[in-house]
Amino acid sequence: MIAADGAIVGVGIDTPSLDPGTSKVLPAHQALFRRNIFGLEHVGDMSRVPATGATILALPMKIGGGSGGPCRVLVRLP
C-alpha cells in the first residue's frame, strides 16, 4: 500500500512470513516495523487489485500480549 505522499505504509505477502522460516533475527520484520510499516502475511490472491484506486481494510484480531494475530483483509475495488 502506498500513502498519498508515495510512502509505503504496509506490505502484504502470500507466504506464512515476511522472513524465511529458518530466520532467527527476522530482518524483514525489523526493517519494516522500525519504519512503522505494517506487514500482512498469508494474504490471498491480490492479482485483480489495481496498483492505485483500491481501498484495503485490514481488520486484526486483538490478542492480549501477542506480537501479532489473525487479520481479515477486505478489498474494495474502484
GULUMRO-662048 format. One record per atom (N, C-alpha, C): residue number from 0; residue in one letter; atom name; x, y, z. Coordinates in Angstrom, 3 decimals. Each point is the difference from the previous one (the first is absolute). Last residue first. Example, Ala and Ser with C-alpha at 12.3 -4.5 7.8 and 13.67 -1.06 7.14 Angstrom:
BEGIN
seq/type/atom/px/py/pz
1/S/N/12.850/-2.250/7.080 .
1/S/CA/0.820/1.190/0.060 .
1/S/C/-0.770/1.090/0.730 .
0/A/N/0.290/-5.720/-0.070 .
0/A/CA/-0.890/1.190/0.000 .
0/A/C/0.900/1.200/0.000 .
END
This chain:
BEGIN
seq/type/atom/px/py/pz
77/P/N/-12.100/-0.177/-7.228 .
77/P/CA/-0.547/1.269/-0.506 .
77/P/C/-1.098/-0.236/-1.025 .
76/L/N/0.984/-3.473/4.107 .
76/L/CA/0.547/0.364/-1.294 .
76/L/C/-0.632/1.298/-0.494 .
75/R/N/0.935/-2.214/4.969 .
75/R/CA/-1.062/0.642/-0.775 .
75/R/C/0.635/0.492/-1.299 .
74/V/N/1.301/-3.885/3.981 .
74/V/CA/0.414/0.916/-1.069 .
74/V/C/-1.227/0.520/-0.699 .
73/L/N/1.785/-2.555/4.983 .
73/L/CA/-1.076/0.286/-0.945 .
73/L/C/0.511/1.006/-1.020 .
72/V/N/1.900/-3.677/4.061 .
72/V/CA/0.351/1.046/-0.964 .
72/V/C/-1.136/0.134/-1.018 .
71/R/N/1.089/-1.958/5.320 .
71/R/CA/-0.883/-0.127/-1.171 .
71/R/C/0.313/1.185/-0.904 .
70/C/N/3.147/-2.594/3.841 .
70/C/CA/-0.522/1.240/-0.540 .
70/C/C/-0.908/-0.314/-1.180 .
69/P/N/2.985/-2.244/4.691 .
69/P/CA/-0.751/-0.151/-1.239 .
69/P/C/-0.627/1.325/-0.419 .
68/G/N/4.305/0.579/2.982 .
68/G/CA/-1.199/-0.814/0.089 .
68/G/C/-0.692/-0.103/-1.347 .
67/G/N/4.613/1.969/3.394 .
67/G/CA/-0.745/-0.016/-1.255 .
67/G/C/-1.234/-0.851/0.174 .
66/S/N/2.980/0.643/3.527 .
66/S/CA/0.731/0.897/-0.898 .
66/S/C/-0.680/0.079/-1.363 .
65/G/N/-2.256/-0.934/5.145 .
65/G/CA/0.570/-0.593/-1.212 .
65/G/C/0.733/1.027/-0.840 .
64/G/N/-2.613/0.636/4.214 .
64/G/CA/1.384/-0.397/0.179 .
64/G/C/0.659/-0.594/-1.237 .
63/G/N/-5.158/0.075/-0.212 .
63/G/CA/0.731/0.574/1.122 .
63/G/C/1.409/-0.554/0.107 .
62/I/N/-3.062/0.617/-4.383 .
62/I/CA/0.472/-1.108/0.828 .
62/I/C/0.867/0.604/1.097 .
61/K/N/-3.791/1.525/-4.154 .
61/K/CA/0.812/0.373/1.164 .
61/K/C/0.356/-1.244/0.800 .
60/M/N/-0.899/0.340/-5.393 .
60/M/CA/-0.615/-0.466/1.242 .
60/M/C/0.911/0.413/1.152 .
59/P/N/-0.338/2.639/-4.921 .
59/P/CA/0.679/-0.985/0.850 .
59/P/C/-0.819/-0.365/1.232 .
58/L/N/-0.780/2.062/-5.056 .
58/L/CA/-0.711/-0.043/1.276 .
58/L/C/0.624/-1.064/0.903 .
57/A/N/0.756/3.215/-4.698 .
57/A/CA/0.614/-1.094/0.738 .
57/A/C/-0.569/0.040/1.411 .
56/L/N/-1.286/2.041/-5.186 .
56/L/CA/-0.253/0.046/1.440 .
56/L/C/0.623/-1.231/0.637 .
55/I/N/0.432/3.063/-4.850 .
55/I/CA/0.256/-1.255/0.708 .
55/I/C/-0.228/0.225/1.486 .
54/T/N/-1.257/2.257/-5.166 .
54/T/CA/0.051/0.235/1.443 .
54/T/C/0.162/-1.354/0.678 .
53/A/N/1.349/2.037/-5.228 .
53/A/CA/-0.704/-0.951/0.863 .
53/A/C/0.117/0.440/1.456 .
52/G/N/2.236/2.407/-3.594 .
52/G/CA/-1.450/0.127/-0.047 .
52/G/C/-0.790/-0.946/0.878 .
51/T/N/4.992/-1.006/-2.266 .
51/T/CA/-0.588/1.195/0.618 .
51/T/C/-1.510/-0.073/-0.082 .
50/A/N/2.533/-3.702/-1.427 .
50/A/CA/1.067/0.661/0.766 .
50/A/C/-0.504/1.258/0.683 .
49/P/N/-3.510/-4.019/-1.036 .
49/P/CA/0.861/0.931/-0.738 .
49/P/C/1.019/0.670/0.919 .
48/V/N/-2.309/-4.967/0.384 .
48/V/CA/0.003/1.293/0.679 .
48/V/C/0.946/0.939/-0.749 .
47/R/N/-0.667/-4.714/-0.992 .
47/R/CA/-1.031/0.864/-0.601 .
47/R/C/-0.050/1.387/0.639 .
46/S/N/3.010/-3.490/1.538 .
46/S/CA/0.332/0.322/-1.386 .
46/S/C/-1.031/0.909/-0.665 .
45/M/N/0.717/-2.169/4.587 .
45/M/CA/-0.285/1.431/-0.151 .
45/M/C/0.224/0.448/-1.447 .
44/D/N/-0.706/-4.724/3.315 .
44/D/CA/0.255/0.507/-1.350 .
44/D/C/-0.443/1.458/-0.130 .
43/G/N/0.754/-1.387/5.037 .
43/G/CA/-0.372/-0.781/-1.182 .
43/G/C/0.327/0.715/-1.303 .
42/V/N/2.621/0.323/4.845 .
42/V/CA/-1.037/0.716/-0.749 .
42/V/C/-0.270/-0.800/-1.270 .
41/H/N/3.198/-0.809/3.853 .
41/H/CA/-1.030/-0.936/-0.462 .
41/H/C/-1.152/0.725/-0.697 .
40/E/N/2.656/3.317/2.940 .
40/E/CA/0.489/-1.276/-0.508 .
40/E/C/-1.181/-0.892/-0.362 .
39/L/N/1.404/5.534/0.865 .
39/L/CA/-1.083/-0.983/-0.012 .
39/L/C/0.521/-1.259/-0.661 .
38/G/N/2.145/4.792/2.516 .
38/G/CA/0.142/-1.164/-0.868 .
38/G/C/-1.192/-0.928/0.152 .
37/F/N/1.550/5.695/0.808 .
37/F/CA/-0.599/-1.252/0.466 .
37/F/C/0.198/-1.112/-1.021 .
36/I/N/2.956/4.471/1.419 .
36/I/CA/-0.689/-0.579/-1.149 .
36/I/C/-0.564/-1.340/0.452 .
35/N/N/2.998/3.266/2.410 .
35/N/CA/-1.443/0.056/0.259 .
35/N/C/-0.813/-0.427/-1.223 .
34/R/N/4.859/-0.220/0.658 .
34/R/CA/-0.495/1.160/-0.756 .
34/R/C/-1.514/0.169/0.139 .
33/R/N/2.210/-3.624/2.049 .
33/R/CA/0.815/1.129/0.446 .
33/R/C/-0.479/1.293/-0.668 .
32/F/N/-1.818/-4.123/-1.357 .
32/F/CA/-0.608/0.507/1.229 .
32/F/C/0.779/1.170/0.586 .
31/L/N/1.664/-2.235/-3.968 .
31/L/CA/-1.321/0.616/-0.212 .
31/L/C/-0.512/0.664/1.269 .
30/A/N/4.084/-2.385/0.220 .
30/A/CA/0.149/1.133/-0.916 .
30/A/C/-1.327/0.723/-0.214 .
29/Q/N/0.031/-4.005/2.618 .
29/Q/CA/0.671/1.116/0.676 .
29/Q/C/0.110/1.223/-0.891 .
28/H/N/-1.774/-3.989/-1.843 .
28/H/CA/-0.884/0.530/1.041 .
28/H/C/0.627/1.241/0.640 .
27/A/N/2.694/-2.329/-2.990 .
27/A/CA/-1.072/0.724/-0.710 .
27/A/C/-0.982/0.614/0.993 .
26/P/N/3.581/-2.733/1.733 .
26/P/CA/0.428/1.291/-0.537 .
26/P/C/-1.093/0.777/-0.731 .
25/L/N/0.517/-4.122/3.501 .
25/L/CA/-1.129/0.597/-0.722 .
25/L/C/0.320/1.379/-0.593 .
24/V/N/2.587/-3.565/2.704 .
24/V/CA/0.006/1.442/0.307 .
24/V/C/-1.091/0.780/-0.741 .
23/K/N/0.833/-4.802/-0.472 .
23/K/CA/-0.036/0.210/1.460 .
23/K/C/-0.131/1.484/0.350 .
22/S/N/-1.351/-3.388/-4.504 .
22/S/CA/0.614/1.221/0.520 .
22/S/C/-0.169/0.113/1.516 .
21/T/N/-1.766/-3.404/-3.169 .
21/T/CA/1.203/-0.340/0.765 .
21/T/C/0.649/1.222/0.655 .
20/G/N/-3.888/0.239/-2.954 .
20/G/CA/-0.331/-0.712/1.231 .
20/G/C/1.187/-0.340/0.875 .
19/P/N/-0.087/4.352/-3.317 .
19/P/CA/0.094/-1.465/-0.109 .
19/P/C/-0.267/-0.668/1.354 .
18/D/N/-2.325/4.724/-0.634 .
18/D/CA/1.370/-0.518/0.022 .
18/D/C/-0.013/-1.503/-0.214 .
17/L/N/-4.023/2.351/0.180 .
17/L/CA/0.774/0.968/-0.771 .
17/L/C/1.451/-0.451/-0.125 .
16/S/N/-4.013/-3.626/0.634 .
16/S/CA/0.812/0.960/0.732 .
16/S/C/0.694/0.958/-0.956 .
15/P/N/-3.135/-3.548/-1.402 .
15/P/CA/-0.243/0.044/1.443 .
15/P/C/0.804/1.040/0.767 .
14/T/N/-1.389/0.888/-5.212 .
14/T/CA/0.677/-1.089/0.709 .
14/T/C/-0.210/0.137/1.512 .
13/D/N/-1.388/3.162/-3.536 .
13/D/CA/-0.854/-1.190/0.010 .
13/D/C/0.633/-1.203/0.689 .
12/I/N/0.277/5.639/0.819 .
12/I/CA/0.711/-1.099/-0.653 .
12/I/C/-0.861/-1.260/0.119 .
11/G/N/0.163/5.900/0.737 .
11/G/CA/-0.729/-1.255/0.086 .
11/G/C/0.723/-1.065/-0.799 .
10/V/N/0.855/5.197/2.495 .
10/V/CA/0.450/-1.022/-0.928 .
10/V/C/-0.845/-1.248/0.225 .
9/G/N/-0.108/5.836/1.065 .
9/G/CA/-0.210/-1.388/0.355 .
9/G/C/0.459/-0.930/-1.106 .
8/V/N/0.556/4.787/-0.075 .
8/V/CA/-0.569/-0.088/1.345 .
8/V/C/-0.221/-1.442/0.440 .
7/I/N/3.159/3.288/-3.619 .
7/I/CA/-0.598/-1.314/0.226 .
7/I/C/-0.511/-0.040/1.429 .
6/A/N/0.387/4.594/-2.957 .
6/A/CA/0.683/-0.845/0.986 .
6/A/C/-0.717/-1.343/0.130 .
5/G/N/-1.436/3.843/-2.713 .
5/G/CA/0.873/-0.966/-0.647 .
5/G/C/0.734/-0.924/0.955 .
4/D/N/-3.464/3.449/0.921 .
4/D/CA/1.302/0.624/-0.260 .
4/D/C/1.001/-0.970/-0.633 .
3/A/N/-4.423/-1.423/1.266 .
3/A/CA/-0.138/1.078/-0.973 .
3/A/C/1.333/0.651/-0.340 .
2/A/N/0.358/-5.002/1.698 .
2/A/CA/-0.709/1.178/0.498 .
2/A/C/-0.026/1.071/-1.083 .
1/I/N/0.280/-5.446/-0.682 .
1/I/CA/0.777/1.223/-0.074 .
1/I/C/-0.861/1.170/0.450 .
0/M/N/0.493/-5.844/0.286 .
0/M/CA/-0.847/1.177/0.000 .
0/M/C/0.892/1.239/0.000 .
END
